[in-house]
């Protein structure tokens, strides 16, 4: 295992208990039962002037939206201790169960963090990752032919986050494994074929949790042509995987992706600091060289609450 400047130290917990803010919550009042709703009134040609329609969302979600606005506007600043369930129930007129559901929704949005025995706090904005995959891989391929000094200046994570090399901490570990049925099918090799398994994650120096995780698999005999590719201490490699493949004479023709959402595994939830209820996005990235051979399969795991996948596809015009 190789770890580059990885720290597990967490921010010290203050000994005092912060004062809870008083939060006024103004939920939309419900209309009395019966009568004509504003939707029906509009359908019948009436006017909605002076008519306040009912907010049909669940009451806990209305409360969560009210609190979300206060957090995103800065009225409830990062680090602020949220009002207790009892206080929110009193000010909103909702039940403790509805308040609990609203706080759970805020956690799933990544806006607050519950700390055992201390309460719920407004979370500082998390570093977001924005992957423009349609252009990202061509950008990586173009960099392969640059000299090392240029390749050292930046990498794919910097491209996705806007951070610099000095803002990041990098982790890599390499192991030799045998292809299971899934990976054998993905790489078009026989089960039991030796593979190089690489596990990567990168963190901002300002946060403990990694931005993403990646599990990469390559045919071992292919990469063994360059012994340097078998040594995790050479990571982060200037120019990334495409330059590594270039050193053994491999040029990529295309990269296929499959994107899915699923609950995180317990290990992923702990490492990526994912709150209960938040899903992960997974991208299975299959790299195919100019001869049609699959040379790498990578599963990238990203927290769903702070990741954006952006795709742009140029469409051909109709012939006239």
C-alpha positions as CSV (number, residue, x, y, z in Angstrom):
1,X,0.0,0.0,0.0
2,X,1.2,3.5,-0.8
3,X,-0.2,6.6,0.7
4,X,0.9,10.1,-0.3
5,X,0.4,12.6,2.5
6,X,-2.8,11.0,3.9
7,X,-3.9,12.3,7.3
8,X,-6.6,10.8,9.5
9,X,-6.6,13.6,12.1
10,X,-10.0,15.1,12.6
11,X,-11.0,18.6,13.7
12,X,-11.0,18.8,17.5
13,X,-14.5,18.9,19.1
14,X,-15.1,22.0,21.1
15,X,-15.7,21.5,24.8
16,X,-18.5,23.9,25.0
17,X,-22.1,23.5,23.7
18,X,-23.0,26.2,21.2
19,X,-26.1,28.2,21.6
20,X,-28.9,27.0,19.3
21,X,-30.3,29.7,17.0
22,X,-34.0,30.6,17.1
23,X,-35.4,29.7,13.7
24,X,-38.7,31.0,12.6
25,X,-40.4,28.7,10.2
26,X,-43.3,29.9,8.1
27,X,-45.0,27.0,6.5
28,X,-47.8,27.5,3.9
29,X,-51.1,27.1,5.6
30,X,-53.4,24.4,4.4
31,X,-56.7,25.3,2.8
32,X,-59.8,23.9,4.6
33,X,-61.2,20.6,3.4
34,X,-63.7,20.8,0.5
35,X,-64.2,23.7,-2.0
36,X,-62.5,24.2,-5.3
37,X,-58.7,24.1,-5.5
38,X,-56.9,26.7,-7.6
39,X,-56.0,24.0,-10.1
40,X,-59.6,23.2,-10.7
41,X,-60.5,26.9,-10.7
42,X,-58.0,27.6,-13.5
43,X,-59.3,24.6,-15.5
44,X,-62.8,26.0,-15.3
45,X,-61.7,29.4,-16.6
46,X,-61.7,31.2,-13.3
47,X,-59.1,33.5,-11.9
48,X,-56.6,32.7,-9.1
49,X,-56.2,36.3,-8.1
50,X,-56.3,36.5,-4.3
51,X,-56.4,32.7,-4.0
52,X,-53.5,30.9,-2.2
53,X,-53.2,27.4,-3.4
54,X,-52.3,24.6,-1.1
55,X,-48.7,23.3,-1.0
56,X,-49.3,19.7,-1.7
57,X,-45.8,18.5,-0.7
58,X,-45.5,16.6,2.6
59,X,-45.3,18.9,5.6
60,X,-41.8,17.6,6.6
61,X,-40.5,18.4,3.1
62,X,-41.9,22.0,3.4
63,X,-40.0,22.3,6.7
64,X,-36.8,20.9,5.1
65,X,-37.1,23.4,2.2
66,X,-37.5,26.3,4.6
67,X,-34.4,25.2,6.5
68,X,-32.5,24.6,3.3
69,X,-33.1,28.2,2.2
70,X,-31.8,29.4,5.6
71,X,-28.7,27.3,5.2
72,X,-27.9,28.2,1.6
73,X,-28.5,31.9,2.2
74,X,-26.1,31.9,5.1
75,X,-28.7,32.7,7.8
76,X,-27.7,29.4,9.4
77,X,-23.9,29.5,8.9
78,X,-21.6,26.4,8.7
79,X,-20.9,25.0,12.1
80,X,-24.2,26.4,13.6
81,X,-25.9,24.0,16.0
82,X,-29.4,23.3,14.6
83,X,-32.5,23.8,16.8
84,X,-33.6,20.7,18.6
85,X,-36.5,18.6,17.4
86,X,-38.6,20.0,20.3
87,X,-37.8,23.6,19.3
88,X,-38.5,23.0,15.6
89,X,-41.8,21.2,16.5
90,X,-42.9,24.2,18.6
91,X,-42.0,26.8,16.0
92,X,-43.4,24.9,13.0
93,X,-46.5,23.3,14.5
94,X,-45.4,19.9,13.2
95,X,-45.0,16.6,15.1
96,X,-41.7,15.3,16.3
97,X,-41.8,12.6,13.6
98,X,-42.3,15.2,10.8
99,X,-39.4,17.3,12.2
100,X,-37.2,14.2,12.4
101,X,-38.0,13.4,8.8
102,X,-37.1,17.0,7.8
103,X,-33.7,16.7,9.5
104,X,-33.2,13.4,7.8
105,X,-33.9,15.1,4.5
106,X,-31.3,17.8,5.2
107,X,-28.7,15.1,5.9
108,X,-29.5,13.4,2.6
109,X,-29.0,16.7,0.9
110,X,-25.6,17.0,2.6
111,X,-26.5,20.2,4.4
112,X,-26.3,19.1,8.0
113,X,-24.3,16.5,10.0
114,X,-25.5,14.7,13.1
115,X,-22.9,14.2,15.9
116,X,-23.6,11.6,18.5
117,X,-24.5,13.2,21.9
118,X,-23.9,16.7,20.6
119,X,-26.7,17.5,18.1
120,X,-27.0,18.4,14.5
121,X,-24.8,21.0,12.9
122,X,-24.9,22.9,9.6
123,X,-22.3,21.4,7.3
124,X,-19.7,23.5,5.5
125,X,-20.1,23.2,1.7
126,X,-18.4,20.0,0.4
127,X,-16.0,20.0,-2.5
128,X,-17.9,19.1,-5.6
129,X,-16.7,17.0,-8.5
130,X,-18.0,17.9,-12.0
131,X,-16.9,15.4,-14.6
132,X,-17.4,16.4,-18.2
133,X,-16.7,12.9,-19.5
134,X,-17.4,13.8,-23.2
135,X,-14.4,16.0,-23.3
136,X,-12.4,14.7,-20.3
137,X,-10.9,11.6,-22.0
138,X,-9.8,13.5,-25.1
139,X,-8.2,16.0,-22.8
140,X,-6.3,13.2,-21.1
141,X,-5.3,11.7,-24.5
142,X,-4.0,15.0,-25.8
143,X,-1.8,15.3,-22.7
144,X,-0.1,12.0,-23.3
145,X,2.3,13.5,-25.9
146,X,3.3,16.4,-23.7
147,X,6.6,16.4,-21.9
148,X,6.7,15.3,-18.3
149,X,7.0,18.9,-16.9
150,X,3.7,19.8,-18.5
151,X,2.0,16.5,-17.4
152,X,3.1,17.1,-13.8
153,X,1.3,20.5,-13.6
154,X,-2.2,19.1,-13.5
155,X,-4.3,15.9,-13.7
156,X,-7.8,14.6,-14.2
157,X,-8.9,15.4,-10.6
158,X,-7.8,19.0,-10.9
159,X,-9.7,19.1,-14.2
160,X,-12.9,17.9,-12.5
161,X,-12.7,20.1,-9.3
162,X,-10.8,23.2,-10.2
163,X,-8.3,22.4,-7.4
164,X,-4.5,22.5,-7.9
165,X,-1.9,19.7,-7.4
166,X,-1.0,21.3,-4.1
167,X,-4.6,21.1,-2.9
168,X,-4.7,17.3,-3.2
169,X,-3.7,14.2,-1.3
170,X,-3.4,11.0,-3.3
171,X,-3.7,7.3,-2.3
172,X,-2.9,4.2,-4.4
173,X,-2.6,0.5,-3.7
174,X,-1.7,-2.3,-6.2
175,X,-2.4,-6.0,-5.9
176,X,-2.2,-9.0,-8.3
177,X,-5.5,-10.8,-8.4
178,X,-7.2,-13.4,-10.6
179,X,-10.1,-12.4,-12.8
180,X,-13.5,-13.5,-11.4
181,X,-16.4,-14.2,-13.7
182,X,-17.5,-10.5,-13.9
183,X,-14.1,-9.1,-14.6
184,X,-13.2,-11.9,-17.0
185,X,-16.3,-11.1,-19.1
186,X,-15.6,-7.3,-19.0
187,X,-12.0,-7.8,-20.1
188,X,-12.7,-10.6,-22.5
189,X,-10.2,-13.0,-20.8
190,X,-10.6,-16.4,-19.2
191,X,-11.5,-16.6,-15.5
192,X,-8.4,-16.9,-13.4
193,X,-6.3,-14.7,-15.7
194,X,-3.8,-12.6,-13.7
195,X,-4.9,-9.0,-13.4
196,X,-3.3,-5.9,-11.8
197,X,-5.9,-4.4,-9.4
198,X,-5.4,-0.7,-8.6
199,X,-7.4,1.1,-6.0
200,X,-7.2,4.9,-6.1
201,X,-8.7,7.8,-4.1
202,X,-7.9,11.5,-4.0
203,X,-8.8,13.9,-1.2
204,X,-8.8,17.7,-0.9
205,X,-6.3,18.8,1.8
206,X,-9.2,20.8,3.3
207,X,-11.4,17.6,3.8
208,X,-10.8,14.2,5.2
209,X,-13.2,12.3,2.9
210,X,-12.0,11.3,-0.6
211,X,-13.7,12.9,-3.6
212,X,-14.1,9.6,-5.4
213,X,-12.8,6.0,-5.4
214,X,-11.7,4.0,-8.3
215,X,-11.0,0.3,-8.8
216,X,-9.0,-0.3,-11.9
217,X,-8.2,-3.7,-13.5
218,X,-5.7,-4.4,-16.3
219,X,-4.3,-7.7,-17.7
220,X,-1.1,-8.3,-15.7
221,X,0.9,-9.6,-18.5
222,X,0.1,-6.5,-20.6
223,X,1.3,-3.9,-18.1
224,X,4.3,-6.1,-16.9
225,X,6.0,-5.0,-20.1
226,X,6.9,-1.9,-18.2
227,X,7.9,-2.9,-14.6
228,X,7.3,0.7,-13.5
229,X,3.6,0.2,-14.0
230,X,3.6,-2.5,-11.3
231,X,4.9,-0.2,-8.6
232,X,2.3,1.9,-6.7
233,X,5.0,4.2,-5.4
234,X,5.2,5.7,-8.9
235,X,1.7,7.2,-8.3
236,X,0.3,9.7,-9.0
237,X,1.6,9.0,-12.5
238,X,2.0,12.2,-14.6
239,X,-0.5,11.9,-17.4
240,X,-2.6,9.1,-15.7
241,X,-3.6,5.8,-17.1
242,X,-3.5,6.8,-20.8
243,X,0.2,7.8,-20.5
244,X,0.9,4.6,-18.6
245,X,-0.6,2.6,-21.5
246,X,1.3,4.8,-24.0
247,X,4.6,3.5,-22.4
248,X,3.7,0.0,-23.5
249,X,2.6,1.0,-27.0
250,X,-1.1,1.1,-26.4
251,X,-3.3,3.9,-27.8
252,X,-6.9,4.1,-26.9
253,X,-9.6,4.3,-29.5
254,X,-12.6,4.8,-27.3
255,X,-13.9,4.6,-23.8
256,X,-17.3,3.1,-23.0
257,X,-19.2,4.1,-19.8
258,X,-22.1,2.7,-17.9
259,X,-23.6,4.9,-15.1
260,X,-25.6,3.5,-12.3
261,X,-26.9,4.6,-8.9
262,X,-26.9,2.3,-5.8
263,X,-26.6,2.4,-2.0
264,X,-23.0,2.5,-0.8
265,X,-21.4,-0.5,0.8
266,X,-20.6,0.0,4.5
267,X,-16.9,0.5,3.7
268,X,-17.7,3.1,1.0
269,X,-20.1,5.0,3.2
270,X,-17.4,5.2,5.9
271,X,-14.5,6.1,3.7
272,X,-16.4,8.7,1.5
273,X,-18.2,10.1,4.6
274,X,-21.7,9.5,3.1
275,X,-24.7,10.1,5.3
276,X,-27.5,7.6,5.5
277,X,-29.9,7.7,2.6
278,X,-27.3,9.1,0.1
279,X,-26.6,6.9,-2.9
280,X,-23.4,6.6,-4.8
281,X,-23.0,7.0,-8.6
282,X,-20.9,4.3,-10.2
283,X,-19.3,4.6,-13.6
284,X,-17.9,1.4,-15.2
285,X,-15.3,2.7,-17.6
286,X,-14.1,0.3,-20.3
287,X,-11.0,1.4,-22.3
288,X,-10.6,-0.1,-25.7
289,X,-7.4,0.3,-27.8
290,X,-7.1,0.9,-31.6
291,X,-7.1,-2.9,-32.3
292,X,-10.4,-3.4,-30.5
293,X,-8.8,-5.0,-27.4
294,X,-10.1,-4.1,-23.9
295,X,-7.1,-3.0,-22.0
296,X,-8.6,-1.6,-18.7
297,X,-11.9,-1.8,-16.8
298,X,-12.4,0.7,-14.0
299,X,-15.3,1.1,-11.6
300,X,-15.4,4.7,-10.3
301,X,-17.5,5.3,-7.2
302,X,-18.7,8.8,-6.4
303,X,-20.8,10.3,-3.6
304,X,-24.2,11.2,-5.1
305,X,-24.7,14.3,-3.0
306,X,-21.6,16.1,-4.4
307,X,-21.0,14.7,-7.9
308,X,-22.2,16.0,-11.2
309,X,-21.8,14.0,-14.5
310,X,-22.0,16.3,-17.5
311,X,-22.5,14.9,-21.1
312,X,-22.7,16.8,-24.3
313,X,-23.4,15.0,-27.6
314,X,-23.2,16.8,-31.0
315,X,-26.2,15.8,-33.1
316,X,-26.1,15.5,-36.9
317,X,-28.4,17.8,-38.8
318,X,-31.3,16.5,-41.0
319,X,-30.5,16.4,-44.7
320,X,-32.6,18.8,-46.6
